[in-house]
Amino acid sequence: MADQAVKSGITEILPLVSAADKPFGSGMAGWEMTVRIVQLNTAELGINQDAMETMPVENWAGFILQKRVDQRRRQI
């Protein structure tokens, strides 16, 4: 969801819209950190470009997503 929000340019409004559908006080905890991680490039995610190029292209998106998830888990 964060990746699509960044691509669509709605990272600022999405938490507000989400909060409107939830009880008072609940929101998208950690949203800012998640958006920052989605915006990291492969080098910033610690991905070795040479190693990545040895895997099939169709696996790249899933591999990058897993690195983002790992990075987010380290931030919790």
PDB file of N, CA, C and O in Angstrom:
ATOM      1  N   MET A   1       0.819  -1.179   0.000  1.00  0.00           N
ATOM      2  CA  MET A   1       0.000   0.000   0.000  1.00  0.00           C
ATOM      3  C   MET A   1       0.873   1.256   0.000  1.00  0.00           C
ATOM      4  O   MET A   1       0.570   2.225  -0.696  1.00  0.00           O
ATOM      5  N   ALA A   2       1.947   1.237   0.776  1.00  0.00           N
ATOM      6  CA  ALA A   2       2.823   2.404   0.837  1.00  0.00           C
ATOM      7  C   ALA A   2       3.474   2.668  -0.514  1.00  0.00           C
ATOM      8  O   ALA A   2       3.606   3.819  -0.930  1.00  0.00           O
ATOM      9  N   ASP A   3       3.880   1.602  -1.198  1.00  0.00           N
ATOM     10  CA  ASP A   3       4.492   1.754  -2.517  1.00  0.00           C
ATOM     11  C   ASP A   3       3.519   2.423  -3.490  1.00  0.00           C
ATOM     12  O   ASP A   3       3.904   3.339  -4.216  1.00  0.00           O
ATOM     13  N   GLN A   4       2.277   1.979  -3.509  1.00  0.00           N
ATOM     14  CA  GLN A   4       1.272   2.573  -4.389  1.00  0.00           C
ATOM     15  C   GLN A   4       0.962   4.010  -3.982  1.00  0.00           C
ATOM     16  O   GLN A   4       0.727   4.854  -4.846  1.00  0.00           O
ATOM     17  N   ALA A   5       0.957   4.299  -2.694  1.00  0.00           N
ATOM     18  CA  ALA A   5       0.710   5.664  -2.225  1.00  0.00           C
ATOM     19  C   ALA A   5       1.819   6.593  -2.679  1.00  0.00           C
ATOM     20  O   ALA A   5       1.553   7.726  -3.082  1.00  0.00           O
ATOM     21  N   VAL A   6       3.076   6.124  -2.619  1.00  0.00           N
ATOM     22  CA  VAL A   6       4.208   6.937  -3.080  1.00  0.00           C
ATOM     23  C   VAL A   6       4.078   7.187  -4.577  1.00  0.00           C
ATOM     24  O   VAL A   6       4.228   8.320  -5.034  1.00  0.00           O
ATOM     25  N   LYS A   7       3.802   6.143  -5.336  1.00  0.00           N
ATOM     26  CA  LYS A   7       3.668   6.280  -6.793  1.00  0.00           C
ATOM     27  C   LYS A   7       2.512   7.204  -7.173  1.00  0.00           C
ATOM     28  O   LYS A   7       2.585   7.918  -8.173  1.00  0.00           O
ATOM     29  N   SER A   8       1.458   7.187  -6.379  1.00  0.00           N
ATOM     30  CA  SER A   8       0.277   8.009  -6.669  1.00  0.00           C
ATOM     31  C   SER A   8       0.360   9.411  -6.084  1.00  0.00           C
ATOM     32  O   SER A   8      -0.463  10.271  -6.400  1.00  0.00           O
ATOM     33  N   GLY A   9       1.358   9.642  -5.227  1.00  0.00           N
ATOM     34  CA  GLY A   9       1.511  10.959  -4.620  1.00  0.00           C
ATOM     35  C   GLY A   9       0.487  11.258  -3.536  1.00  0.00           C
ATOM     36  O   GLY A   9       0.137  12.418  -3.319  1.00  0.00           O
ATOM     37  N   ILE A  10       0.002  10.221  -2.850  1.00  0.00           N
ATOM     38  CA  ILE A  10      -1.028  10.436  -1.822  1.00  0.00           C
ATOM     39  C   ILE A  10      -0.544  10.065  -0.422  1.00  0.00           C
ATOM     40  O   ILE A  10      -1.354   9.766   0.456  1.00  0.00           O
ATOM     41  N   THR A  11       0.749  10.082  -0.212  1.00  0.00           N
ATOM     42  CA  THR A  11       1.278   9.656   1.091  1.00  0.00           C
ATOM     43  C   THR A  11       0.822  10.550   2.237  1.00  0.00           C
ATOM     44  O   THR A  11       0.710  10.091   3.374  1.00  0.00           O
ATOM     45  N   GLU A  12       0.562  11.808   1.953  1.00  0.00           N
ATOM     46  CA  GLU A  12       0.160  12.742   3.011  1.00  0.00           C
ATOM     47  C   GLU A  12      -1.325  12.607   3.348  1.00  0.00           C
ATOM     48  O   GLU A  12      -1.709  12.726   4.512  1.00  0.00           O
ATOM     49  N   ILE A  13      -2.155  12.361   2.348  1.00  0.00           N
ATOM     50  CA  ILE A  13      -3.601  12.340   2.564  1.00  0.00           C
ATOM     51  C   ILE A  13      -4.107  10.973   3.017  1.00  0.00           C
ATOM     52  O   ILE A  13      -5.117  10.900   3.717  1.00  0.00           O
ATOM     53  N   LEU A  14      -3.437   9.900   2.640  1.00  0.00           N
ATOM     54  CA  LEU A  14      -3.931   8.561   2.951  1.00  0.00           C
ATOM     55  C   LEU A  14      -4.144   8.324   4.443  1.00  0.00           C
ATOM     56  O   LEU A  14      -5.173   7.755   4.805  1.00  0.00           O
ATOM     57  N   PRO A  15      -3.235   8.727   5.330  1.00  0.00           N
ATOM     58  CA  PRO A  15      -3.510   8.523   6.762  1.00  0.00           C
ATOM     59  C   PRO A  15      -4.751   9.281   7.243  1.00  0.00           C
ATOM     60  O   PRO A  15      -5.462   8.809   8.130  1.00  0.00           O
ATOM     61  N   LEU A  16      -5.006  10.436   6.668  1.00  0.00           N
ATOM     62  CA  LEU A  16      -6.195  11.203   7.055  1.00  0.00           C
ATOM     63  C   LEU A  16      -7.469  10.491   6.618  1.00  0.00           C
ATOM     64  O   LEU A  16      -8.436  10.399   7.375  1.00  0.00           O
ATOM     65  N   VAL A  17      -7.456   9.994   5.394  1.00  0.00           N
ATOM     66  CA  VAL A  17      -8.614   9.270   4.880  1.00  0.00           C
ATOM     67  C   VAL A  17      -8.837   7.998   5.699  1.00  0.00           C
ATOM     68  O   VAL A  17      -9.968   7.656   6.046  1.00  0.00           O
ATOM     69  N   SER A  18      -7.759   7.320   5.994  1.00  0.00           N
ATOM     70  CA  SER A  18      -7.848   6.096   6.790  1.00  0.00           C
ATOM     71  C   SER A  18      -8.392   6.388   8.190  1.00  0.00           C
ATOM     72  O   SER A  18      -9.219   5.636   8.705  1.00  0.00           O
ATOM     73  N   ALA A  19      -7.936   7.459   8.791  1.00  0.00           N
ATOM     74  CA  ALA A  19      -8.379   7.817  10.142  1.00  0.00           C
ATOM     75  C   ALA A  19      -9.873   8.126  10.169  1.00  0.00           C
ATOM     76  O   ALA A  19     -10.530   7.908  11.187  1.00  0.00           O
ATOM     77  N   ALA A  20     -10.412   8.627   9.071  1.00  0.00           N
ATOM     78  CA  ALA A  20     -11.838   8.949   9.016  1.00  0.00           C
ATOM     79  C   ALA A  20     -12.698   7.694   9.122  1.00  0.00           C
ATOM     80  O   ALA A  20     -13.860   7.767   9.521  1.00  0.00           O
ATOM     81  N   ASP A  21     -12.134   6.554   8.769  1.00  0.00           N
ATOM     82  CA  ASP A  21     -12.876   5.294   8.805  1.00  0.00           C
ATOM     83  C   ASP A  21     -12.660   4.496  10.084  1.00  0.00           C
ATOM     84  O   ASP A  21     -13.168   3.382  10.211  1.00  0.00           O
ATOM     85  N   LYS A  22     -11.916   5.052  11.030  1.00  0.00           N
ATOM     86  CA  LYS A  22     -11.578   4.309  12.242  1.00  0.00           C
ATOM     87  C   LYS A  22     -12.003   5.091  13.468  1.00  0.00           C
ATOM     88  O   LYS A  22     -12.239   6.297  13.397  1.00  0.00           O
ATOM     89  N   PRO A  23     -12.100   4.401  14.589  1.00  0.00           N
ATOM     90  CA  PRO A  23     -12.435   5.095  15.838  1.00  0.00           C
ATOM     91  C   PRO A  23     -11.408   6.173  16.166  1.00  0.00           C
ATOM     92  O   PRO A  23     -10.247   6.082  15.769  1.00  0.00           O
ATOM     93  N   PHE A  24     -11.844   7.178  16.883  1.00  0.00           N
ATOM     94  CA  PHE A  24     -10.963   8.278  17.269  1.00  0.00           C
ATOM     95  C   PHE A  24      -9.708   7.746  17.939  1.00  0.00           C
ATOM     96  O   PHE A  24      -9.770   6.853  18.784  1.00  0.00           O
ATOM     97  N   GLY A  25      -8.587   8.296  17.559  1.00  0.00           N
ATOM     98  CA  GLY A  25      -7.319   7.944  18.177  1.00  0.00           C
ATOM     99  C   GLY A  25      -6.557   6.846  17.469  1.00  0.00           C
ATOM    100  O   GLY A  25      -5.356   6.681  17.686  1.00  0.00           O
ATOM    101  N   SER A  26      -7.238   6.093  16.625  1.00  0.00           N
ATOM    102  CA  SER A  26      -6.506   5.056  15.889  1.00  0.00           C
ATOM    103  C   SER A  26      -6.093   5.637  14.548  1.00  0.00           C
ATOM    104  O   SER A  26      -6.783   6.495  13.997  1.00  0.00           O
ATOM    105  N   GLY A  27      -5.004   5.183  14.042  1.00  0.00           N
ATOM    106  CA  GLY A  27      -4.519   5.707  12.771  1.00  0.00           C
ATOM    107  C   GLY A  27      -3.543   4.743  12.152  1.00  0.00           C
ATOM    108  O   GLY A  27      -3.581   3.539  12.404  1.00  0.00           O
ATOM    109  N   MET A  28      -2.687   5.281  11.356  1.00  0.00           N
ATOM    110  CA  MET A  28      -1.719   4.461  10.642  1.00  0.00           C
ATOM    111  C   MET A  28      -0.365   4.613  11.325  1.00  0.00           C
ATOM    112  O   MET A  28       0.530   5.289  10.819  1.00  0.00           O
ATOM    113  N   ALA A  29      -0.234   3.978  12.469  1.00  0.00           N
ATOM    114  CA  ALA A  29       1.001   4.064  13.246  1.00  0.00           C
ATOM    115  C   ALA A  29       2.180   3.580  12.404  1.00  0.00           C
ATOM    116  O   ALA A  29       2.112   2.526  11.771  1.00  0.00           O
ATOM    117  N   GLY A  30       3.236   4.343  12.404  1.00  0.00           N
ATOM    118  CA  GLY A  30       4.431   3.961  11.670  1.00  0.00           C
ATOM    119  C   GLY A  30       4.392   4.277  10.185  1.00  0.00           C
ATOM    120  O   GLY A  30       5.294   3.886   9.445  1.00  0.00           O
ATOM    121  N   TRP A  31       3.363   4.978   9.743  1.00  0.00           N
ATOM    122  CA  TRP A  31       3.204   5.271   8.322  1.00  0.00           C
ATOM    123  C   TRP A  31       4.401   6.027   7.751  1.00  0.00           C
ATOM    124  O   TRP A  31       4.904   5.668   6.686  1.00  0.00           O
ATOM    125  N   GLU A  32       4.864   7.063   8.442  1.00  0.00           N
ATOM    126  CA  GLU A  32       5.969   7.869   7.935  1.00  0.00           C
ATOM    127  C   GLU A  32       7.223   7.023   7.723  1.00  0.00           C
ATOM    128  O   GLU A  32       7.914   7.169   6.714  1.00  0.00           O
ATOM    129  N   MET A  33       7.514   6.142   8.676  1.00  0.00           N
ATOM    130  CA  MET A  33       8.680   5.265   8.556  1.00  0.00           C
ATOM    131  C   MET A  33       8.506   4.318   7.371  1.00  0.00           C
ATOM    132  O   MET A  33       9.450   4.086   6.616  1.00  0.00           O
ATOM    133  N   THR A  34       7.318   3.779   7.209  1.00  0.00           N
ATOM    134  CA  THR A  34       7.052   2.865   6.102  1.00  0.00           C
ATOM    135  C   THR A  34       7.246   3.567   4.763  1.00  0.00           C
ATOM    136  O   THR A  34       7.830   2.993   3.844  1.00  0.00           O
ATOM    137  N   VAL A  35       6.768   4.789   4.643  1.00  0.00           N
ATOM    138  CA  VAL A  35       6.933   5.554   3.395  1.00  0.00           C
ATOM    139  C   VAL A  35       8.408   5.813   3.133  1.00  0.00           C
ATOM    140  O   VAL A  35       8.862   5.695   1.995  1.00  0.00           O
ATOM    141  N   ARG A  36       9.166   6.165   4.173  1.00  0.00           N
ATOM    142  CA  ARG A  36      10.606   6.393   3.987  1.00  0.00           C
ATOM    143  C   ARG A  36      11.308   5.134   3.488  1.00  0.00           C
ATOM    144  O   ARG A  36      12.182   5.211   2.624  1.00  0.00           O
ATOM    145  N   ILE A  37      10.935   3.993   4.019  1.00  0.00           N
ATOM    146  CA  ILE A  37      11.552   2.735   3.594  1.00  0.00           C
ATOM    147  C   ILE A  37      11.194   2.417   2.149  1.00  0.00           C
ATOM    148  O   ILE A  37      12.048   1.958   1.391  1.00  0.00           O
ATOM    149  N   VAL A  38       9.961   2.651   1.760  1.00  0.00           N
ATOM    150  CA  VAL A  38       9.539   2.399   0.374  1.00  0.00           C
ATOM    151  C   VAL A  38      10.345   3.263  -0.592  1.00  0.00           C
ATOM    152  O   VAL A  38      10.593   2.853  -1.726  1.00  0.00           O
ATOM    153  N   GLN A  39      10.751   4.437  -0.162  1.00  0.00           N
ATOM    154  CA  GLN A  39      11.478   5.356  -1.031  1.00  0.00           C
ATOM    155  C   GLN A  39      12.978   5.073  -1.101  1.00  0.00           C
ATOM    156  O   GLN A  39      13.688   5.717  -1.873  1.00  0.00           O
ATOM    157  N   LEU A  40      13.470   4.118  -0.304  1.00  0.00           N
ATOM    158  CA  LEU A  40      14.887   3.777  -0.356  1.00  0.00           C
ATOM    159  C   LEU A  40      15.229   3.086  -1.673  1.00  0.00           C
ATOM    160  O   LEU A  40      14.443   2.289  -2.186  1.00  0.00           O
ATOM    161  N   ASN A  41      16.396   3.393  -2.210  1.00  0.00           N
ATOM    162  CA  ASN A  41      16.824   2.690  -3.421  1.00  0.00           C
ATOM    163  C   ASN A  41      17.477   1.368  -3.031  1.00  0.00           C
ATOM    164  O   ASN A  41      17.669   1.084  -1.849  1.00  0.00           O
ATOM    165  N   THR A  42      17.813   0.571  -4.027  1.00  0.00           N
ATOM    166  CA  THR A  42      18.353  -0.760  -3.741  1.00  0.00           C
ATOM    167  C   THR A  42      19.648  -0.697  -2.930  1.00  0.00           C
ATOM    168  O   THR A  42      19.861  -1.526  -2.045  1.00  0.00           O
ATOM    169  N   ALA A  43      20.504   0.266  -3.219  1.00  0.00           N
ATOM    170  CA  ALA A  43      21.752   0.394  -2.454  1.00  0.00           C
ATOM    171  C   ALA A  43      21.456   0.716  -0.993  1.00  0.00           C
ATOM    172  O   ALA A  43      22.090   0.165  -0.093  1.00  0.00           O
ATOM    173  N   GLU A  44      20.503   1.597  -0.758  1.00  0.00           N
ATOM    174  CA  GLU A  44      20.137   1.966   0.605  1.00  0.00           C
ATOM    175  C   GLU A  44      19.491   0.797   1.355  1.00  0.00           C
ATOM    176  O   GLU A  44      19.537   0.741   2.584  1.00  0.00           O
ATOM    177  N   LEU A  45      18.896  -0.124   0.619  1.00  0.00           N
ATOM    178  CA  LEU A  45      18.311  -1.318   1.223  1.00  0.00           C
ATOM    179  C   LEU A  45      19.357  -2.407   1.454  1.00  0.00           C
ATOM    180  O   LEU A  45      19.053  -3.457   2.020  1.00  0.00           O
ATOM    181  N   GLY A  46      20.591  -2.152   1.013  1.00  0.00           N
ATOM    182  CA  GLY A  46      21.666  -3.113   1.197  1.00  0.00           C
ATOM    183  C   GLY A  46      21.653  -4.243   0.178  1.00  0.00           C
ATOM    184  O   GLY A  46      22.172  -5.330   0.434  1.00  0.00           O
ATOM    185  N   ILE A  47      21.060  -3.978  -0.973  1.00  0.00           N
ATOM    186  CA  ILE A  47      20.983  -4.990  -2.020  1.00  0.00           C
ATOM    187  C   ILE A  47      22.217  -4.892  -2.900  1.00  0.00           C
ATOM    188  O   ILE A  47      22.523  -3.829  -3.440  1.00  0.00           O
ATOM    189  N   ASN A  48      22.914  -5.993  -3.039  1.00  0.00           N
ATOM    190  CA  ASN A  48      24.080  -6.066  -3.910  1.00  0.00           C
ATOM    191  C   ASN A  48      23.579  -6.161  -5.350  1.00  0.00           C
ATOM    192  O   ASN A  48      22.941  -7.143  -5.730  1.00  0.00           O
ATOM    193  N   GLN A  49      23.870  -5.143  -6.141  1.00  0.00           N
ATOM    194  CA  GLN A  49      23.374  -5.073  -7.515  1.00  0.00           C
ATOM    195  C   GLN A  49      23.845  -6.263  -8.355  1.00  0.00           C
ATOM    196  O   GLN A  49      23.076  -6.792  -9.158  1.00  0.00           O
ATOM    197  N   ASP A  50      25.075  -6.680  -8.182  1.00  0.00           N
ATOM    198  CA  ASP A  50      25.594  -7.821  -8.947  1.00  0.00           C
ATOM    199  C   ASP A  50      24.835  -9.098  -8.605  1.00  0.00           C
ATOM    200  O   ASP A  50      24.494  -9.880  -9.493  1.00  0.00           O
ATOM    201  N   ALA A  51      24.571  -9.309  -7.321  1.00  0.00           N
ATOM    202  CA  ALA A  51      23.833 -10.498  -6.901  1.00  0.00           C
ATOM    203  C   ALA A  51      22.399 -10.460  -7.424  1.00  0.00           C
ATOM    204  O   ALA A  51      21.850 -11.485  -7.829  1.00  0.00           O
ATOM    205  N   MET A  52      21.807  -9.284  -7.413  1.00  0.00           N
ATOM    206  CA  MET A  52      20.429  -9.158  -7.885  1.00  0.00           C
ATOM    207  C   MET A  52      20.338  -9.466  -9.376  1.00  0.00           C
ATOM    208  O   MET A  52      19.378 -10.090  -9.828  1.00  0.00           O
ATOM    209  N   GLU A  53      21.322  -9.035 -10.127  1.00  0.00           N
ATOM    210  CA  GLU A  53      21.291  -9.245 -11.569  1.00  0.00           C
ATOM    211  C   GLU A  53      21.451 -10.711 -11.955  1.00  0.00           C
ATOM    212  O   GLU A  53      21.199 -11.073 -13.104  1.00  0.00           O
ATOM    213  N   THR A  54      21.866 -11.564 -11.013  1.00  0.00           N
ATOM    214  CA  THR A  54      21.981 -12.995 -11.313  1.00  0.00           C
ATOM    215  C   THR A  54      20.640 -13.714 -11.191  1.00  0.00           C
ATOM    216  O   THR A  54      20.493 -14.840 -11.667  1.00  0.00           O
ATOM    217  N   MET A  55      19.655 -13.063 -10.552  1.00  0.00           N
ATOM    218  CA  MET A  55      18.340 -13.703 -10.408  1.00  0.00           C
ATOM    219  C   MET A  55      17.429 -13.281 -11.555  1.00  0.00           C
ATOM    220  O   MET A  55      17.652 -12.239 -12.171  1.00  0.00           O
ATOM    221  N   PRO A  56      16.414 -14.076 -11.845  1.00  0.00           N
ATOM    222  CA  PRO A  56      15.477 -13.722 -12.918  1.00  0.00           C
ATOM    223  C   PRO A  56      14.783 -12.391 -12.629  1.00  0.00           C
ATOM    224  O   PRO A  56      14.445 -12.095 -11.483  1.00  0.00           O
ATOM    225  N   VAL A  57      14.579 -11.606 -13.658  1.00  0.00           N
ATOM    226  CA  VAL A  57      13.960 -10.274 -13.519  1.00  0.00           C
ATOM    227  C   VAL A  57      12.598 -10.367 -12.838  1.00  0.00           C
ATOM    228  O   VAL A  57      12.240  -9.488 -12.053  1.00  0.00           O
ATOM    229  N   GLU A  58      11.845 -11.407 -13.124  1.00  0.00           N
ATOM    230  CA  GLU A  58      10.511 -11.523 -12.532  1.00  0.00           C
ATOM    231  C   GLU A  58      10.556 -11.712 -11.015  1.00  0.00           C
ATOM    232  O   GLU A  58       9.525 -11.589 -10.354  1.00  0.00           O
ATOM    233  N   ASN A  59      11.714 -12.004 -10.461  1.00  0.00           N
ATOM    234  CA  ASN A  59      11.862 -12.154  -9.007  1.00  0.00           C
ATOM    235  C   ASN A  59      12.292 -10.860  -8.314  1.00  0.00           C
ATOM    236  O   ASN A  59      12.270 -10.782  -7.085  1.00  0.00           O
ATOM    237  N   TRP A  60      12.676  -9.864  -9.074  1.00  0.00           N
ATOM    238  CA  TRP A  60      13.197  -8.626  -8.489  1.00  0.00           C
ATOM    239  C   TRP A  60      12.205  -7.939  -7.564  1.00  0.00           C
ATOM    240  O   TRP A  60      12.566  -7.563  -6.449  1.00  0.00           O
ATOM    241  N   ALA A  61      10.957  -7.767  -8.003  1.00  0.00           N
ATOM    242  CA  ALA A  61       9.972  -7.034  -7.194  1.00  0.00           C
ATOM    243  C   ALA A  61       9.767  -7.707  -5.842  1.00  0.00           C
ATOM    244  O   ALA A  61       9.746  -7.035  -4.811  1.00  0.00           O
ATOM    245  N   GLY A  62       9.615  -9.024  -5.840  1.00  0.00           N
ATOM    246  CA  GLY A  62       9.428  -9.750  -4.590  1.00  0.00           C
ATOM    247  C   GLY A  62      10.645  -9.664  -3.692  1.00  0.00           C
ATOM    248  O   GLY A  62      10.515  -9.552  -2.473  1.00  0.00           O
ATOM    249  N   PHE A  63      11.826  -9.717  -4.287  1.00  0.00           N
ATOM    250  CA  PHE A  63      13.074  -9.619  -3.528  1.00  0.00           C
ATOM    251  C   PHE A  63      13.194  -8.246  -2.868  1.00  0.00           C
ATOM    252  O   PHE A  63      13.540  -8.143  -1.691  1.00  0.00           O
ATOM    253  N   ILE A  64      12.907  -7.202  -3.632  1.00  0.00           N
ATOM    254  CA  ILE A  64      12.972  -5.833  -3.096  1.00  0.00           C
ATOM    255  C   ILE A  64      11.918  -5.652  -2.009  1.00  0.00           C
ATOM    256  O   ILE A  64      12.194  -5.041  -0.977  1.00  0.00           O
ATOM    257  N   LEU A  65      10.715  -6.178  -2.229  1.00  0.00           N
ATOM    258  CA  LEU A  65       9.666  -6.087  -1.215  1.00  0.00           C
ATOM    259  C   LEU A  65      10.116  -6.755   0.084  1.00  0.00           C
ATOM    260  O   LEU A  65       9.901  -6.212   1.167  1.00  0.00           O
ATOM    261  N   GLN A  66      10.733  -7.920  -0.020  1.00  0.00           N
ATOM    262  CA  GLN A  66      11.200  -8.608   1.181  1.00  0.00           C
ATOM    263  C   GLN A  66      12.263  -7.793   1.911  1.00  0.00           C
ATOM    264  O   GLN A  66      12.276  -7.755   3.142  1.00  0.00           O
ATOM    265  N   LYS A  67      13.146  -7.146   1.171  1.00  0.00           N
ATOM    266  CA  LYS A  67      14.166  -6.288   1.805  1.00  0.00           C
ATOM    267  C   LYS A  67      13.505  -5.112   2.523  1.00  0.00           C
ATOM    268  O   LYS A  67      13.946  -4.712   3.601  1.00  0.00           O
ATOM    269  N   ARG A  68      12.444  -4.556   1.923  1.00  0.00           N
ATOM    270  CA  ARG A  68      11.712  -3.463   2.574  1.00  0.00           C
ATOM    271  C   ARG A  68      11.052  -3.953   3.850  1.00  0.00           C
ATOM    272  O   ARG A  68      11.095  -3.270   4.873  1.00  0.00           O
ATOM    273  N   VAL A  69      10.441  -5.130   3.800  1.00  0.00           N
ATOM    274  CA  VAL A  69       9.796  -5.700   4.988  1.00  0.00           C
ATOM    275  C   VAL A  69      10.844  -5.929   6.078  1.00  0.00           C
ATOM    276  O   VAL A  69      10.616  -5.592   7.240  1.00  0.00           O
ATOM    277  N   ASP A  70      11.974  -6.491   5.712  1.00  0.00           N
ATOM    278  CA  ASP A  70      13.054  -6.710   6.686  1.00  0.00           C
ATOM    279  C   ASP A  70      13.489  -5.391   7.323  1.00  0.00           C
ATOM    280  O   ASP A  70      13.686  -5.315   8.536  1.00  0.00           O
ATOM    281  N   GLN A  71      13.635  -4.366   6.506  1.00  0.00           N
ATOM    282  CA  GLN A  71      14.051  -3.043   7.004  1.00  0.00           C
ATOM    283  C   GLN A  71      13.002  -2.494   7.957  1.00  0.00           C
ATOM    284  O   GLN A  71      13.348  -1.946   9.004  1.00  0.00           O
ATOM    285  N   ARG A  72      11.735  -2.633   7.616  1.00  0.00           N
ATOM    286  CA  ARG A  72      10.653  -2.118   8.474  1.00  0.00           C
ATOM    287  C   ARG A  72      10.628  -2.870   9.802  1.00  0.00           C
ATOM    288  O   ARG A  72      10.433  -2.262  10.855  1.00  0.00           O
ATOM    289  N   ARG A  73      10.822  -4.180   9.758  1.00  0.00           N
ATOM    290  CA  ARG A  73      10.835  -4.962  10.996  1.00  0.00           C
ATOM    291  C   ARG A  73      11.970  -4.534  11.910  1.00  0.00           C
ATOM    292  O   ARG A  73      11.825  -4.561  13.132  1.00  0.00           O
ATOM    293  N   ARG A  74      13.087  -4.145  11.339  1.00  0.00           N
ATOM    294  CA  ARG A  74      14.209  -3.676  12.166  1.00  0.00           C
ATOM    295  C   ARG A  74      13.884  -2.345  12.843  1.00  0.00           C
ATOM    296  O   ARG A  74      14.492  -2.006  13.859  1.00  0.00           O
ATOM    297  N   GLN A  75      12.944  -1.594  12.297  1.00  0.00           N
ATOM    298  CA  GLN A  75      12.595  -0.284  12.843  1.00  0.00           C
ATOM    299  C   GLN A  75      11.573  -0.378  13.977  1.00  0.00           C
ATOM    300  O   GLN A  75      11.329   0.606  14.676  1.00  0.00           O
ATOM    301  N   ILE A  76      10.983  -1.545  14.158  1.00  0.00           N
ATOM    302  CA  ILE A  76       9.922  -1.700  15.173  1.00  0.00           C
ATOM    303  C   ILE A  76      10.539  -1.863  16.543  1.00  0.00           C
ATOM    304  O   ILE A  76       9.819  -2.007  17.531  1.00  0.00           O
TER     305      ILE A  76
END
